[in-house]
Amino acid sequence: MKPEINLIDVEYLAKHGHPWDQYEWLRANAPVFWHEEENGPGFWAITKYVDLCAVSQNPKVFSSSVTGPLIQDRDPSFFFGKDSMVFAMDGPQHERYRKLLARGFTPETLAVLRPRIREIAIEILTEARQKGTGDFVSEIALRLPAGLIAEMMGMPRQELEHLTDLVPSRHANDDTVASPDEMMSSFMEQLTYGQSIAEIKHKSPENDLASFWVNSEVDGDRLTAEEFTWFFVFLLMEEGARVAMASGLQLLFDHPDQLKILMSDIDGHIETAVDEILRFSGPVPCFKRTAVEDVTMRGQNIKAGDSVMLFYASANRDEDIFENPNTFDITRNPNPHVTFGGFGPHECLGKHVARVEIAVMFKELLTMMPNITSNGEIERAKTNLVAAISYMPVKY
Ligand code: HEM
C-alpha cells in the first residue's frame, strides 16, 4: 500500500527518524518522484542508488550553484553562502577552490591528525566518565568534532566549542536557545573569528593546517582570507560526524549481537563497523541539485529550473546494490555506501578524517566504558538538514 509521502516533514523526522517505508515504496514504484511541498515549489525525489550517483556525477546538467545544495535555499539570487561555500559552486570555480582545500586532506595530514584525535577523544571521554551519567550528544559527540576543528585551526578547543555550539540545527528543538537575530549575530561571530584566524596565521604561521591553507600556493594560486573564512564557517556547520556518533551508539544499543561482535575484536571490526553505521544511519538526509536543462530520467521529464533532491539514506538501503539492506551488519564488506555523496565532484572532502574520528571515538569509548548503556528516551532534532539524535541519556 502506498504510504503518504512527505520525505521532509520535520515533525515526522523528529518523531520517527528517516521515513524508511516511504523510501522503500518510492524505490520500488516511483524512483524519480515529483514531491509536492506545502510551502514550496516541489522537487524531484531521487531514491535509488544508480540514479543518485548519475545525478551527482553530472554537474553540467545538475547544478550545485544555481540555488545551492540545501533544501531551504531556493531563491537563485540569494541563498546562504552563495558564491562562497565550496558545496554551492560549480565548474572551474569549484575545481579551483576544492583543489586548494584538498591539500589539507591528504594521507600525510591524516597521519598527523590521527594521534591528536585520539588524545582529544580520551580527554573528552575521561571528563564524561567522571560524571557517571549524562547526555552522550552534548558531552561527547558534539565535542570531538569541535576538538578536531580546533586542532586543524591551531586554536583553543574551548573557543571552537563555543562557536560550534551556535550552529542553528543543533537547536532545532529548542526555541529558547536563540532567536533568529541571535543566530545571525552568532553567524557573524563565526565569520569574524574565521577572519581573525586567517590574519593571525598569515602573520605568524605555525605548524597547523590553517597556516598551511592560508600561506601555501598551488601553481601560483592560494586561498584568499575570505575563501579561508567561508571554509572555516563550512567546517563549523558540518554536522555529519557528531550525528553519526550518536546514531552509531544507538544502533549498537539496539543490536546487542553486533555490539558483542565488535567488543570481541574492536581493532579487527572497527573499520567495517564505522562504514555500516554510516550506511545504516544516513546522517545527511538529502542534498539538492537544480536542473539547468530539460532532461528525462526513468521516463520522467525534469524541466530546467526544477529542484532535484538526492536521498542518500534511501540509496544506502537499495535492494539492487546491498544484500539484506535492512540488516545492520558491522562486518559488511564491501560496503559502497553513498553517505559521503554519489562519487561526483562534490564527494565529501573530509570522508577519511570523519571515518578516523568516528572509529577512534568508538574504539576509546568501548575500551574505557565497556558497560555504557542507555539511560532513558532519546530525542531527535526537528530538522531535515541532518538526521540527528539531539539528546541521548546514557550511563557511562
Ligand atoms: C560522517 C560525517 C560526514 C558526512 C556524512 C558528510 C557528508 C557529506 C556529503 C554528502 C557531501 C556532498 C555534498 C554534495 O554533494 O552536495 C559532503 C561534502 C563535503 N564535506 Fe562532508 N561529511 C562528513 C564529514 C566531513 C568532515 C569531518 C569534513 C571536514 C573536516 C567534511 C568536509 C566536506 C567538504 C569540504 C565538502 C564539500 C566538497 C565539495 O563541495 O567539493 N565533511 N560531505
Residues whose N, C-alpha, C, O or C-beta is under 5 A from the ligand:
A	BS01	HEM	P69 V86 F87 R98 E238 G240 A241 A244 P283 V284 F287 T339 F340 G341 P345 H346 E347 C348 L349 G350 V353 A354
